[in-house]
Amino acid sequence: MESKNLILLRGLPGAGKSSLAYVLSEYGKYPVFAIDNYFTDKITGEYVFNFAENYLAYQQCESLCKQALAHGIIKVFIDNTFTLDWELTPYFKLAAEFDYTLYVITVEKYHDNKNVHDISQEQLEKMAEKYKVKLL
């Protein structure tokens, strides 16, 4: 029997999380959920962020993940910035609840691509200051 895996990809906007998630999910064979999906128009692909609805985006991402885990999908990916510990916690709980092996992959930016959400350098630097990586 194959093990069940929940893989969280974290990093700053523009690091390449979505691209890596697509590759690791075997080009869409396995689900990839992201808070960004909530703000992305399904038809046009246009991204329009609305801070007032951010909590709904978090809820939707967690709910979709929970549904996938409940169905026993063997690989489930979450593609979010996860700059703060509280953002990771619900997924740790879901992995334990559904007996999934949890992986947290930090994606670093070693390329010249820009983030697709036009987040300013100043805002990226503020996000980076809050970012914590647990190595031990």
N, CA, C and O of each residue as an XYZ file, in Angstrom:
544
protein
N       0.840     -1.181      0.000
C       0.000      0.000      0.000
C       0.888      1.250      0.000
O       1.828      1.348      0.789
N       0.585      2.200     -0.888
C       1.348      3.434     -0.944
C       1.029      4.311      0.254
O      -0.101      4.342      0.742
N       2.067      5.037      0.725
C       1.817      5.961      1.823
C       1.095      7.191      1.292
O       1.201      7.539      0.116
N       0.361      7.837      2.186
C      -0.371      9.043      1.825
C       0.463     10.241      2.266
O       0.972     10.272      3.387
N       0.601     11.227      1.381
C       1.491     12.351      1.640
C       0.792     13.683      1.442
O       0.108     13.906      0.443
N       0.979     14.564      2.417
C       0.531     15.950      2.311
C       1.794     16.788      2.212
O       2.625     16.788      3.120
N       1.932     17.503      1.102
C       3.146     18.263      0.833
C       2.805     19.743      0.791
O       2.018     20.186     -0.045
N       3.409     20.510      1.708
C       3.206     21.950      1.778
C       4.396     22.636      1.121
O       5.537     22.420      1.528
N       4.142     23.454      0.119
C       5.197     24.235     -0.521
C       5.073     25.667     -0.041
O       4.030     26.302     -0.192
N       6.150     26.164      0.539
C       6.114     27.505      1.112
C       7.253     28.336      0.565
O       8.299     27.810      0.186
N       7.043     29.623      0.527
C       8.062     30.541      0.048
C       7.423     31.868     -0.301
O       6.198     31.991     -0.335
N       8.245     32.842     -0.555
C       7.744     34.170     -0.885
C       7.121     34.188     -2.278
O       7.431     33.329     -3.103
N       6.257     35.145     -2.544
C       5.689     35.271     -3.883
C       6.801     35.388     -4.930
O       7.763     36.136     -4.754
N       6.651     34.646     -6.005
C       7.637     34.678     -7.078
C       8.741     33.665     -6.946
O       9.610     33.591     -7.815
N       8.737     32.866     -5.866
C       9.796     31.888     -5.655
C       9.690     30.697     -6.608
O      10.690     30.042     -6.901
N       8.493     30.424     -7.085
C       8.286     29.289     -7.983
C       7.485     28.157     -7.373
O       7.528     27.031     -7.870
N       6.754     28.435     -6.303
C       5.960     27.407     -5.621
C       4.942     26.757     -6.545
O       4.835     25.532     -6.598
N       4.201     27.573     -7.266
C       3.154     27.039     -8.141
C       3.741     26.197     -9.261
O       3.199     25.145     -9.601
N       4.826     26.646     -9.824
C       5.481     25.877    -10.897
C       5.997     24.545    -10.373
O       5.832     23.509    -11.016
N       6.623     24.579     -9.202
C       7.136     23.339     -8.609
C       5.985     22.408     -8.232
O       6.073     21.197     -8.436
N       4.912     22.967     -7.685
C       3.754     22.145     -7.319
C       3.205     21.424     -8.540
O       2.833     20.253     -8.464
N       3.156     22.117     -9.652
C       2.647     21.523    -10.890
C       3.520     20.350    -11.330
O       3.007     19.315    -11.756
N       4.819     20.510    -11.229
C       5.742     19.429    -11.606
C       5.608     18.260    -10.620
O       5.483     17.108    -11.034
N       5.635     18.559     -9.330
C       5.573     17.496     -8.321
C       4.228     16.766     -8.335
O       4.152     15.586     -7.992
N       3.179     17.467     -8.732
C       1.855     16.841     -8.798
C       1.697     16.013    -10.070
O       0.600     15.579    -10.421
N       2.811     15.811    -10.740
C       2.831     15.054    -11.998
C       1.920     15.726    -13.015
O       1.099     15.090    -13.676
N       2.102     17.055    -13.112
C       1.414     17.877    -14.104
C      -0.109     17.801    -13.968
O      -0.842     17.690    -14.951
N      -0.556     17.866    -12.701
C      -1.986     17.923    -12.430
C      -2.643     16.596    -12.097
O      -3.854     16.544    -11.885
N      -1.872     15.530    -12.048
C      -2.443     14.224    -11.698
C      -2.983     14.244    -10.260
O      -4.010     13.635     -9.959
N      -2.269     14.956     -9.384
C      -2.676     15.067     -7.983
C      -3.080     16.510     -7.706
O      -2.570     17.428     -8.347
N      -3.986     16.719     -6.760
C      -4.495     18.076     -6.526
C      -3.466     19.011     -5.892
O      -2.654     18.620     -5.053
N      -3.544     20.256     -6.333
C      -2.757     21.338     -5.753
C      -3.751     22.420     -5.335
O      -4.500     22.938     -6.164
N      -3.751     22.751     -4.068
C      -4.640     23.783     -3.550
C      -3.818     24.982     -3.105
O      -2.705     24.831     -2.604
N      -4.369     26.165     -3.291
C      -3.681     27.397     -2.916
C      -4.707     28.456     -2.550
O      -5.814     28.475     -3.088
N      -4.336     29.325     -1.646
C      -5.187     30.453     -1.297
C      -5.405     31.319     -2.524
O      -6.482     31.889     -2.703
N      -4.397     31.419     -3.365
C      -4.511     32.217     -4.595
C      -5.669     31.761     -5.487
O      -6.244     32.572     -6.214
N      -6.011     30.489     -5.438
C      -7.091     29.985     -6.294
C      -8.400     30.713     -6.035
O      -9.191     30.933     -6.953
N      -8.624     31.084     -4.784
C      -9.857     31.779     -4.423
C      -9.978     33.109     -5.167
O     -11.074     33.513     -5.555
N      -8.862     33.773     -5.361
C      -8.849     35.103     -5.962
C      -8.606     35.084     -7.476
O      -8.508     36.140     -8.101
N      -8.511     33.908     -8.054
C      -8.234     33.781     -9.477
C      -9.513     33.429    -10.231
O     -10.155     32.421     -9.937
N      -9.876     34.254    -11.194
C     -11.057     34.018    -12.004
C     -10.876     32.731    -12.802
O      -9.876     32.565    -13.501
N     -11.835     31.830    -12.697
C     -11.736     30.512    -13.347
C     -11.739     30.598    -14.873
O     -11.192     29.724    -15.545
N     -12.344     31.635    -15.413
C     -12.449     31.761    -16.866
C     -11.281     32.554    -17.450
O     -10.630     32.109    -18.395
N     -11.022     33.735    -16.877
C      -9.993     34.616    -17.445
C      -8.599     34.363    -16.877
O      -7.596     34.726    -17.492
N      -8.541     33.740    -15.704
C      -7.245     33.532    -15.049
C      -6.726     34.782    -14.360
O      -5.607     34.790    -13.847
N      -7.528     35.836    -14.345
C      -7.112     37.093    -13.721
C      -7.134     36.948    -12.199
O      -8.066     36.385    -11.626
N      -6.085     37.468    -11.561
C      -5.957     37.430    -10.106
C      -6.366     38.790     -9.548
O      -5.794     39.818     -9.910
N      -7.363     38.783     -8.662
C      -7.811     40.018     -8.026
C      -7.913     39.754     -6.521
O      -8.853     39.114     -6.048
N      -6.934     40.256     -5.792
C      -6.890     40.048     -4.347
C      -7.848     40.999     -3.646
O      -7.944     42.175     -3.994
N      -8.558     40.466     -2.647
C      -9.472     41.259     -1.834
C      -9.206     40.888     -0.380
O      -9.630     39.830      0.085
N      -8.501     41.766      0.335
C      -8.114     41.457      1.704
C      -9.308     41.114      2.587
O      -9.201     40.269      3.476
N     -10.443     41.763      2.349
C     -11.640     41.512      3.167
C     -12.119     40.068      3.056
O     -12.806     39.572      3.949
N     -11.761     39.392      1.969
C     -12.170     37.996      1.778
C     -11.027     37.011      2.016
O     -11.169     35.819      1.746
N      -9.917     37.493      2.511
C      -8.748     36.621      2.697
C      -9.062     35.429      3.602
O      -8.613     34.313      3.341
N      -9.829     35.667      4.660
C     -10.177     34.571      5.564
C     -10.981     33.488      4.846
O     -10.869     32.306      5.171
N     -11.792     33.898      3.867
C     -12.556     32.919      3.087
C     -11.634     32.079      2.209
O     -11.875     30.890      2.002
N     -10.596     32.695      1.705
C      -9.621     31.968      0.890
C      -8.904     30.916      1.726
O      -8.689     29.793      1.269
N      -8.534     31.281      2.955
C      -7.899     30.313      3.854
C      -8.855     29.159      4.156
O      -8.459     27.994      4.135
N     -10.109     29.491      4.435
C     -11.103     28.456      4.737
C     -11.304     27.520      3.551
O     -11.367     26.302      3.722
N     -11.403     28.083      2.355
C     -11.618     27.267      1.167
C     -10.447     26.315      0.937
O     -10.653     25.138      0.641
N      -9.231     26.814      1.071
C      -8.054     25.986      0.842
C      -8.008     24.819      1.841
O      -7.749     23.677      1.463
N      -8.258     25.120      3.095
C      -8.265     24.072      4.117
C      -9.380     23.066      3.859
O      -9.170     21.861      3.993
N     -10.549     23.548      3.494
C     -11.688     22.674      3.236
C     -11.418     21.728      2.056
O     -11.705     20.533      2.137
N     -10.873     22.261      0.976
C     -10.554     21.424     -0.183
C      -9.489     20.389      0.162
O      -9.555     19.244     -0.284
N      -8.521     20.799      0.949
C      -7.491     19.863      1.389
C      -8.116     18.751      2.227
O      -7.833     17.571      2.017
N      -8.955     19.128      3.164
C      -9.599     18.134      4.030
C     -10.407     17.134      3.205
O     -10.360     15.934      3.472
N     -11.142     17.613      2.214
C     -11.925     16.729      1.356
C     -11.023     15.732      0.619
O     -11.337     14.546      0.524
N      -9.907     16.233      0.104
C      -8.979     15.362     -0.625
C      -8.386     14.306      0.301
O      -8.265     13.142     -0.081
N      -8.014     14.709      1.518
C      -7.450     13.753      2.479
C      -8.500     12.726      2.892
O      -8.198     11.540      3.028
N      -9.727     13.184      3.089
C     -10.811     12.275      3.466
C     -11.063     11.231      2.383
O     -11.493     10.118      2.685
N     -10.802     11.579      1.130
C     -10.961     10.639      0.019
C      -9.734      9.753     -0.181
O      -9.728      8.883     -1.052
N      -8.693      9.974      0.626
C      -7.516      9.104      0.570
C      -6.606      9.326     -0.629
O      -5.834      8.436     -0.984
N      -6.680     10.480     -1.254
C      -5.778     10.777     -2.380
C      -4.345     10.691     -1.865
O      -4.017     11.296     -0.845
N      -3.492      9.948     -2.559
C      -2.174      9.633     -1.984
C      -1.181     10.789     -1.979
O      -0.237     10.777     -1.189
N      -1.370     11.789     -2.840
C      -0.520     12.983     -2.814
C      -1.412     14.208     -2.921
O      -2.197     14.345     -3.860
N      -1.278     15.092     -1.948
C      -2.025     16.346     -1.949
C      -1.012     17.457     -1.694
O      -0.176     17.360     -0.795
N      -1.100     18.512     -2.498
C      -0.155     19.619     -2.415
C      -0.875     20.900     -2.021
O      -1.984     21.175     -2.479
N      -0.221     21.680     -1.157
C      -0.709     23.005     -0.792
C       0.400     23.986     -1.159
O       1.542     23.843     -0.722
N       0.049     24.975     -1.962
C       0.983     25.971     -2.474
C       0.598     27.330     -1.905
O      -0.271     28.011     -2.450
N       1.244     27.727     -0.809
C       0.972     29.011     -0.160
C       2.282     29.602      0.346
O       3.308     28.922      0.372
N       2.244     30.851      0.742
C       3.470     31.455      1.260
C       3.864     30.853      2.604
O       5.049     30.624      2.848
N       2.902     30.592      3.474
C       3.169     30.020      4.798
C       4.300     30.762      5.513
O       5.219     30.133      6.037
N       4.236     32.080      5.536
C       5.298     32.841      6.201
C       5.155     32.825      7.720
O       6.127     33.053      8.440
N       3.948     32.556      8.205
C       3.704     32.556      9.646
C       3.287     31.160     10.111
O       2.606     30.431      9.391
N       3.703     30.807     11.312
C       3.434     29.464     11.837
C       1.946     29.115     11.848
O       1.583     27.980     11.541
N       1.075     30.073     12.198
C      -0.348     29.769     12.299
C      -0.922     29.313     10.961
O      -1.933     28.611     10.930
N      -0.290     29.703      9.856
C      -0.782     29.292      8.547
C      -0.523     27.803      8.295
O      -1.263     27.160      7.550
N       0.509     27.266      8.906
C       0.861     25.857      8.749
C       0.029     24.946      9.651
O      -0.289     23.818      9.274
N      -0.316     25.427     10.826
C      -0.950     24.610     11.863
C      -2.164     23.804     11.405
O      -2.243     22.619     11.730
N      -3.108     24.378     10.671
C      -4.279     23.572     10.266
C      -3.891     22.346      9.429
O      -4.533     21.300      9.519
N      -2.853     22.481      8.629
C      -2.435     21.370      7.770
C      -1.698     20.298      8.567
O      -1.780     19.113      8.243
N      -0.984     20.710      9.599
C      -0.372     19.734     10.501
C      -1.464     18.892     11.154
O      -1.340     17.673     11.268
N      -2.537     19.562     11.581
C      -3.654     18.867     12.229
C      -4.371     17.938     11.249
O      -4.737     16.818     11.606
N      -4.569     18.399     10.023
C      -5.232     17.557      9.024
C      -4.392     16.321      8.694
O      -4.931     15.224      8.547
N      -3.092     16.497      8.579
C      -2.214     15.353      8.291
C      -2.322     14.318      9.408
O      -2.390     13.118      9.143
N      -2.336     14.781     10.647
C      -2.456     13.855     11.779
C      -3.835     13.190     11.798
O      -3.942     11.986     12.030
N      -4.876     13.966     11.556
C      -6.245     13.444     11.586
C      -6.459     12.331     10.558
O      -7.136     11.342     10.839
N      -5.883     12.496      9.379
C      -6.103     11.530      8.299
C      -4.923     10.595      8.063
O      -4.887      9.868      7.070
N      -3.954     10.616      8.985
C      -2.801      9.723      8.937
C      -1.979      9.885      7.647
O      -1.668      8.909      6.965
N      -1.641     11.132      7.338
C      -0.800     11.457      6.188
C       0.600     11.801      6.670
O       0.770     12.403      7.730
N       1.593     11.420      5.892
C       2.947     11.891      6.136
C       3.012     13.324      5.646
O       2.584     13.625      4.531
N       3.543     14.201      6.469
C       3.587     15.624      6.149
C       4.995     16.029      5.748
O       5.970     15.686      6.417
N       5.085     16.762      4.652
C       6.351     17.336      4.210
C       6.156     18.832      4.048
O       5.124     19.280      3.548
N       7.139     19.597      4.466
C       7.135     21.041      4.257
C       8.368     21.362      3.412
O       9.503     21.142      3.835
N       8.124     21.878      2.228
C       9.206     22.201      1.299
C       9.280     23.718      1.168
O       8.298     24.367      0.809
N      10.438     24.270      1.457
C      10.655     25.701      1.294
C      11.271     25.944     -0.074
O      12.307     25.374     -0.417
N      10.619     26.797     -0.846
C      11.074     27.104     -2.196
C      11.781     28.453     -2.154
O      11.197     29.461     -1.753
N      13.030     28.460     -2.567
C      13.819     29.685     -2.584
C      13.892     30.242     -3.995
O      13.791     29.504     -4.975
N      14.066     31.533     -4.081
C      14.096     32.200     -5.389
C      15.540     32.348     -5.867
O      16.300     33.160     -5.339
N      15.904     31.564     -6.861
C      17.230     31.649     -7.479
C      17.102     31.968     -8.963
O      17.941     31.556     -9.764
N      16.068     32.692     -9.325
C      15.832     33.044    -10.720
C      15.390     34.505    -10.777
O      15.184     35.138     -9.741
N      15.248     35.025    -11.963
C      14.896     36.437    -12.124
C      13.418     36.678    -12.386
O      13.023     37.801    -12.703
N      12.601     35.650    -12.262
C      11.170     35.833    -12.513
C      10.559     36.737    -11.454
O      10.995     36.746    -10.303
N       9.560     37.486    -11.847
C       8.823     38.362    -10.929
C       7.611     37.602    -10.408
O       7.146     36.649    -11.032
N       7.102     38.039     -9.248
C       5.875     37.421     -8.750
C       4.713     37.908     -9.606
O       4.683     39.060    -10.038
N       3.777     37.033     -9.840
C       2.669     37.333    -10.751
C       1.614     38.242    -10.117
O       0.674     38.660    -10.792
N       1.761     38.549     -8.834
C       0.764     39.359     -8.145
C       1.220     40.806     -7.960
O       0.563     41.579     -7.263
N       2.320     41.169     -8.569
C       2.842     42.537     -8.497
C       3.023     43.030     -7.061
O       2.739     44.187     -6.753
N       3.491     42.155     -6.204
C       3.773     42.547     -4.825
C       5.087     43.314     -4.826
O       6.068     42.873     -5.424
N       5.106     44.448     -4.166
C       6.275     45.327     -4.176
C       7.466     44.686     -3.469
O       7.316     43.793     -2.636
N       8.641     45.167     -3.824
C       9.864     44.700     -3.172
C       9.808     44.985     -1.678
O      10.250     44.170     -0.869
N       9.268     46.135     -1.316
C       9.144     46.504      0.095
C       8.265     45.495      0.851
O       8.610     45.069      1.953
N       7.141     45.120      0.256
C       6.249     44.154      0.891
C       6.907     42.774      0.973
O       6.766     42.076      1.977
N       7.623     42.386     -0.076
C       8.344     41.103     -0.055
C       9.369     41.075      1.077
O       9.532     40.061      1.756
N      10.052     42.193      1.268
C      11.047     42.269      2.342
C      10.391     42.160      3.712
O      10.945     41.532      4.615
N       9.219     42.763      3.877
C       8.483     42.638      5.143
C       8.071     41.192      5.381
O       8.163     40.694      6.504
N       7.620     40.520      4.336
C       7.243     39.113      4.459
C       8.459     38.264      4.833
O       8.370     37.367      5.672
N       9.577     38.557      4.208
C      10.805     37.787      4.462
C      11.264     37.934      5.910
O      11.797     36.989      6.491
N      11.062     39.105      6.487
C      11.454     39.326      7.881
C      10.686     38.420      8.834
O      11.232     37.992      9.852
N       9.426     38.120      8.518
C       8.573     37.284      9.377
C       8.807     35.789      9.153
O       8.419     34.955      9.970
N       9.434     35.480      8.057
C       9.565     34.090      7.605
C      10.522     33.324      8.513
O      11.655     33.747      8.742
N      10.053     32.201      9.021
C      10.886     31.348      9.884
C      10.964     29.962      9.266
O       9.971     29.424      8.778
N      12.159     29.397      9.298
C      12.364     28.032      8.789
C      12.805     27.179      9.965
O      13.715     27.547     10.709
N      12.152     26.041     10.125
C      12.482     25.135     11.218
C      13.424     24.058     10.683
O      13.005     23.172      9.938
N      14.680     24.138     11.062
C      15.667     23.186     10.576
C      15.882     22.030     11.554
O      16.317     20.953     11.148
N      15.588     22.237     12.808
C      15.740     21.179     13.814
C      14.463     20.972     14.569
O      14.401     20.122     15.457
